[in-house]
Amino acid sequence: MNDNGPASLEVDTEEEACLIDRVVDELIFYEDLSSVTNIEFTLFETIDTSMMKWRRYADDLRKVIPDCSEFTCKYYQKLLFDGMTIAKLDGHKYKSDDGVYRIAWVLPEDIDQLASDLEPINVVTEWKDDEQSGVFFIYDALRRAKERECALVVEIA
C-alpha cells in the first residue's frame, strides 16, 4: 500500500480484498488510518460514546426517525451493520474475522448532512427504548466530530 498508493486497493480476488480489510483493521487499531486515506492523522479524534450491545441498535433508522433521508439511512446501515471497505473489488463487502467487529468512517464532508438528518433525536427528552438511545449516540458522536472539524471512525465490537 505504501509503495503503490491507491492503485494497491484495486484487487482481483476476494482474498486480496479481505487482506486489505485486515490491514485497515490493524491501521485503525494502531491509529494510523491516515497512511491509506491521505487524511491527516490529526483530523481523526477519539470520541467515546456510551457502549451498547450491537443488537440493541435500530436495524432500520426509519424506525426511530421516519423522515430521514435515503443518504443517511444507507450511511447508518454501513456504520453499524455492514462496515466499510476501501478495497476496490465489485461486490466486496467488509468482513471481519469474528463476524462481529465492524469499522466504518465518516469523512468531514458527510458529517454535516448526517448530523442534520439525525438531529430530531436530540429533542427526545426521554428515550422509550435502546433504539432511540443508539441513534442519539451516533448523532452525538457526529455532532462532536463536526465541532472538532474531524473525521469520525466508528468501531463496533
PyMOL commands that set and color helices and strands:
alter all, ss='L'
color gray80, all
select helices_A, chain A and resi 5-9+14-29+34-37+41-43+54-56+61-63+70-82+108-123+130-148
alter helices_A, ss='H'
color red, helices_A
select strands_A, chain A and resi 102-106+152-156
alter strands_A, ss='S'
color yellow, strands_A
deselect
rebuild
show_as cartoon
